[in-house]
């Protein structure tokens, strides 16, 4: 029996191998490579046992495994490689347990983050990681890439909310990395090892998440600036006053205008930049902080301060903000979003550098980012069918990432490395740390079948 038939036998009703059906699984949200590779097949396991059986067969026959759910990553982390199959986790989408007393949830990897928070909302609970595509982003993908989002400044990223993982190793063995308890320093921290590993060390089949009580009040303030330098300087002014907003996002003028055209929500399109600042917590505390915030904004040269008056208005603005990536497709056929991190004291010069590179290479660029973290997302609108655009973008990208490294920054705060940033990795990491990471990969995946060619 050949490999494909063996896999079909494990998931007979959840299996794809027709060539015309495989094309969709050769893509993710990232820029398509010059060579499009189709997987041998796509399997949709329903439980951990099936994942283990698939891994054993693939390991014995040295067939690569590409773990995938919605494929919304921006770095090529779910693109197939040669001689590979795709394990699609969409059938493993159960919320197994929500424990209000322990403030935990046990979920399968295919659970959509937005759906999870709808269930938690009924119990006044909250899972803080907030990727912009949370309406489709899954827990498994968020853990694999250590996703973050707008709320990271106050609450941290996905890694801060993972208590325990069930993982299938390359040889099919199943391990539990910790216990379903709040604190555990017994043995090595395997939870952190697998979180952010982009599916290269193991296949996550279950996760125990840490939850927190839902904030009583959320208030969103829009602070507009005539100068983007004033906007970025304002970020440090807010932090220096001793309180931390739940979100502190920066949008430049191109982003503002594009969003407003695509998803109107009364943004002021004549301003060079806007800060989206959200405060949350107990109502009395939030109202007190809001008065301090308004004074800081005035002192920081904010030209307009707009307060969302209702939760509906609040949500409408955030929905528009989340649409920014799609909105840019109005400008050019292709949109590529990148992800770098620098110190907050270097945000201004980094924004200026991105604008300089955009002008140099004639690429339309909309700049946004989680300014509180120093995490900047330049979104590039271009036409990849145009040779000049394509070549210019390659040069711009090289300069952008080497610049981030030169500023003691890094390649990614939440999008991951995948295939698209791998060439810069040796320059971004300590030499011996890189060597150690390679050794860990070789130890856990001797045949290099787990998402080969990605990350390390």
N, C-alpha and C positions, 0 to 999 in steps of 0.2 A: 504493500500500500504506500503510495507516495505521500509526501509531507502535506500537501494541500488536502488530500482526502482524510488524513489523520486528524487534521485540525477541523475539517468539516464534521467529522464524527463527534467531536467534543461539543460543538455548537451548531447542530444541523439546521436549526431554524433561524439562526442568527449569524449568517455567513454570506460574504460577497466575494466573487472571484471573476465575474464578467468584466472584460476590459473596459467597456463603456461605462460601467458603474464605478470603476476604480479611480477615474480621473479626479473626482472631487476630493479624494483622500490624498492626492499628490500635492495639494495646495494647503497653505495656511494663510494667515493675514499678512505675512511678511512678503518682501519682494521675491518674485519667482526666480529661481536660478536659471542659468542658460540651458541646463539639461533637466527636463521634467522626468522624474522617475516614478513609475507606478509600483505599488506594492504587489506581492504575489496574491494576497487576499486580505480581506478585513474580517476579523472575528469580533463578535459582540458577546463576551462572557457575561453570565448572570450572577456569578458568585466567585469567591476566592479559590475554591477547588478547581474550577474551570481555568482560571488564570494560571494556577500552579501547573496543571496538566499541559497547557499551551507552552509555558516557559520550559518545562522539561523536554518536550519534543524539539523546540527550537534550539535549546542549548546542545542537545545531543547531535543535532544536524547542522549546527552553526548557522542558523537562520536568524537574522536580526529582527528585533522587536521594536516597533515604534508605538509607544503609548500615546493615546489621543482621546480627547473628548470633543470640545467644540472647535478646536483649532484656531482660537482667537489670538494666539501669541504673535508677537511682532518680530521674532528673531530666527525663524526657521526651525524651531525646536521640535515640530511635529511633522516635518517633511520626511518622506520615506527615503531610505538609502537602497543601494542595490542589494538584491537577495534578501528582501525584508517583508515582514507582514505587519499589519496595523492591528493592535488591540484597542478596540474602541469601547470606552467605559460608560457609554450612555445608558446601557441596560442595568448598570449598578448605580441606581439613583435613589436608594432608600434613606430616609431619615430614620435611623434605627431607634434612637432614644433621645429625648430631651429631658435632662434632669435639672429641675429648677433649684433643688436644694444644694446640689453639688456645683451648679453653674457650669454644666457640661452638655455637649451634644455628641452623639456617636453617629457618624454618617458614612455613606459609601462615596467613592470618588466622583461619581457622576452627578451628585447633588448640585444644583445651580444655586449660587450664593444668594441671588435675589429671592429665590423661592424659600431658602432656609430662613432668611430674615423676615419673610412674611409670616412664617410659622412662629418664629421667636417673638415677633411683635405681639402676638396674641397673649403671650405670657410676660410681657414687659421685659423681655430679654433682648440681647443685642450681640451680633458678631461683627466687630468693628472693621476688619479689612474691607476696603471699598474700591475694588477695581472699577474703572470707568464703564466697562462692559458687563457689570454685575448681573444684568438681565439674562446673560447667557454663560458667563464665566462659571466654571465648576470648581468645587473644592479641590479635586485632584490636580487640576491645572494650576490652581492658586498655590498649592503646596509645592508642586514640582518646580515652579518658577519663583516661589516666595513672593507672590504678588503683594502689592501694597495699596496705593491709591491716595485719595485726597486726605483721608483722616490719619495718615501715618504720623503726622507731626505730633499729634497728641497721644494717639493710641498704639502706635507701632504697626508693624507689618504682619503678614500671615505667620511668620515664625514665632511671634509672641503669643499665638493663640493655639498652638498645637501641643497637646499633652501627651498623646500616644498615637502610634501608627501601627497598622498591620501591613506588612510588606512581603511580597513574593520576590525572592532573590532570583538571580539569573538561572540557577540550577533547579528552580521550582520549589525550594524550601520556603516555608512560611515562618516569619519571625514577628514577634511583638516587641516593639522598641522600648516600651516603658510600662507603666501601669496607669489606670484611669483615675489618678489622684492628682491633687493640686501640686504637690511637691515631691520630687524624687531625684536624689543624687546618688542612687545605687548603680554603680557601673558607669560606662561611658555614655555620653549624651547622643544616642543614636537617632533620636528624634530630629535633632538639628542637622545631623549628617545627611539624612534623606531629604529634609526640607530644602528646597532650592537646588537639588541635584539634577533637575531636568530629566528625570526618568533614566539616568545613566547608571544608577547604582541599584535600583530596585523598583518594583511596580507596586504602588500604593493601592491597597484594596479596602482599607477602612481607616478612619481618623476619629480620634476623640478631640473635640475642640473645647477651648476655654471660652466661656461666655461672660458677659458683664450685664448688670442691670441697664435697661434702656434709659438714656437721659430724659429727664422730665420735660425739658424745654430745649428747642433749637432755634437760634436766631441768625439769619444770614444778612450780612451787610456787604454792599458793593461800594468799594472806594475807587473812584476814577482819578487818574493822574494825566496831566498834560505832558509829562516826561517820564519815560520808563525807568530812568535812573532814580527819580523820586519814589516811584512805586517799590523798587527793590530795596531802597534805603529804608523805607517805611517798615519793611519786614523786621529788620533788626530793632527798630524803635519799639515795635509792639512787644517783641521778646524781652527787651531790656526792662520793660515795665512789670515783669514778674508774673505774667499769666500766659497760658498757652491756649490759643483757639483750637478747636477741633480740626478746622481746615484753614489753610492760608495759601490759596492758589493765585497764580499770576497768569493773566492773558494779555497778549499784545494786541495792537490795533487790527492787524489782519485777522486774527482769531475772532475778535469782537465782531467785526463787520461780517465775516463769513457765517458765524453762528446766527447772527441776527437776520441775515438774509434767508438762511435755511430753516431756522426755528425761532421766529420772532418772540422776544420776551422783553422788549423795551430797553435793550442795552443802548448805551450812548456811544454811537459809532464814530464820533469825532474825537474821542480821547485816545491817547497813545497807549494807555494800559489801564487795566482794572485789577484790583485785588478782590477775590471772593473770600470773605472772612466769616466763618461760622463759629459761633459760641454755643456751647451746650452744657447742661448740668441742671441743678436746681434753679427754678425760675428766679428767685430772689438774687442768687449769685450771678446768673446770666445778665440780669438787668443792671446790676451793679457794675459788672465788667463792661457792659455795653457803653455806659457813660464814660468810663475811662478810655475805651477804644475810640470813641468819637473825638475825644480831645486829642488823642495821639494822632489820629488821621488829619485833623485840622492843622496840628503843628508840623505834620509831615508833608504839607502842601497838597493834600487831596483837594481837587477842584470841585468834585461832587461826591456827596455821600448819600447813598440810597439804601433804605432799610426795607427788606421784605416784610410785608404787613401780616401775611397769613402763612400757614404751613403749606397751603396749596401754591401760593406764589413762590415760596421757598423751593418746593419740589419742582416747579416749572423751570426755575432758573437752573437747578442742578441737572434737570433733564436736557436742557439746552446745552449746558456745559459738556455733558457726556456725548453730545452729538457732534462735537467739534471735529473729530477724525473723519466722520462721514461727510460733514458739511464741506470739507475742503475739496471733495471730489467734484464740486461745482467749478473749481478753478482749472483743474487738469485731470486727465484720465486716471492717473495713479497718485496715491498718497502713501508716503512712507513716514512712519513716526519713529523717532529715535529717543534715546534715554541715556542721559549722562548725569553724573552727580558731582558737584563741587562743594567746597565749603561755602556757607552763607556769605562770608566776607568776599567771595569771588563771583557771586551771582551777576553783579552789574557788568563786570568786565567779560564774563562768559556770554551774556546776552548780546553785548556789543560785538564780540567775536563771531557769534552765529550770524548776526546781521551783516557783518563784513564779508563772511564766507558766502552768504546767499547772494550778495551783490557781485562778488568776484566771479561766481560761477553761474550767475543768472538763473537762480532757482528760487521760485516763490516759497517763502518760509513763514509759517505761523508759529509763534513761540508761546508755549504755555508751560506750566510746571507747578510742582508743589514747592513753592518758594520757601516754606518753613523748613524743608529738608535739604534745600540746595539741589533738588531733583528737577532737572530741566528737560522738557520734551519739545524739541523742535520738530514740527510736522512739515514735510517737504512735499509740495505739489509739483508733479512733473509728468512727462510723457515718456514712458519707458520704450515706446516704439521709435522714439526720436533718438538717434545715435548720439547727438551732441548732448541732449539732456542726460542720457544714460552715462556717458563718459564723465561729464561734469559732476554728476552726483557721486560717482565713485571717488573722485578727487576730493570733493567736499567732505565726504564721509571720513576718509583717511585723515584729513586735517582736523576734523571735529574731534575724533576719538584720541588722536595723539595730543591734541591740545588739552583735553580733559585730563589725560594722564600726566601731562607736564605741569598741571595745576594741582597735583596731588589729589586729583579726583579719581573717578572710576567709570567703568563702561556701562554699568547698569545699576539702577536702584530698585527695579521691579519688573523689567521686561525679560531679563535673562540674557544668556549668551548665544545659545543655539548654534547655528552654523554661521550666522551673519556677522558675529563679532569675534569669532574664534581666532582670527588672524592677529588680533591685538592683545590676546590674553597674556602671552609671555611678557609683554612690556608692562602690563597692568598689575602683575602679581610678583611677589617676592620669589626669587629663583628657587629657593629650597621649598617654599610653600607649594609652588607649582609641581615640583618633583614629588612631593608628598601626596598631592591630590592624584597624580597619575598612578602612584603606587596603590592608593586606596581603590581606585577604579579597577586596576589589574587584580587586586585581591578578591573583590566582590564579583567581578565579571571577567573571568579568565579568558573566555572566548570572545569577549567584546561584542556581545549580541544586543545589549540594552542601549537603544538609541545611539548607535555608534556615530562618531563624527560630530557630536553635539557637545557643547560646553568644553570640558577638558579633553 
